[in-house]
Amino acid sequence: MSDEFPDPAPPTARAGRPSWVHPVTTCFVWALVLALFFYFFSAISTVILGVLGGGDRGGHAQPAHPLPPRPAWGGGGGVGIALIATVGGLLLALSLPLAKPIKKEIDEFPKTRESVNKFLAKMTAKLDISDQPTGEELLAAEKLEAAHKKLASEAMLTPEDRLAVENQLRSRNA
């Protein structure tokens, strides 16, 4: 190369940063853009559909060039279906790479359950707690507490009623 255009610096020497900074930053920015897109999707799609629908109506009022005859609803309906198909395609494209890891985690759930139960046993022994719950018992207790809160918020229950409901829920879980 000539002296006017020197060779670009290798990636490791770019502004004194390690070589992994650029790919990590790129991934972070794309993740942020996707998160914002999904968070604001309903607002964005409403605005886009409104603009396209308005343009479609405006095009019928004063067409820039002659169009072949078609139903008046064709433009707006097509745009709506195209947006729905695009979102469905994006969800499919994002879910396919995650299918294998999710299946792997589901297949390994019994091992995970055992490791959680061992951890709970170790921690209860370390904290000198006489009761040694399993993960399933903790989840059942959490469900029971959520049911209590829901019932208590819907109606004012007496302590006797709460005890009757608790016994009913325990008999279902047993």
Summary of the structure (lengths in Angstrom):
residues: 174
radius of gyration: 29.8
end to end distance: 79.2
largest distance: 91.1
contacts: 330
relative contact order: 0.04
helix: 76%
strand: 0%
